[in-house]
């Protein structure tokens, strides 16, 4: 796996983007010798997944679900199925 410093990224960003695009291989970016980011190939599907995963509405729902689970405000799948005649 290719590793480059932030200084190299700044100087050679276009070349590194072409490397990632053409080779479909990620590049690890380092700061002071430690990994801090990854430059990797990206498709439209990847963007959709990122938007879904990090979208504000999804994050809000995840927080609410976590709070409900902690407060024991949930129904098990088995009970849901029984209540709705699915079991």
Secondary structure as UniProt FT lines:
FT   STRAND          2..5
FT   HELIX           6..23
FT   STRAND          27..31
FT   TURN            32..33
FT   STRAND          34..39
FT   HELIX           44..54
FT   HELIX           56..70
FT   TURN            71..72
FT   HELIX           77..83
FT   TURN            84..85
//
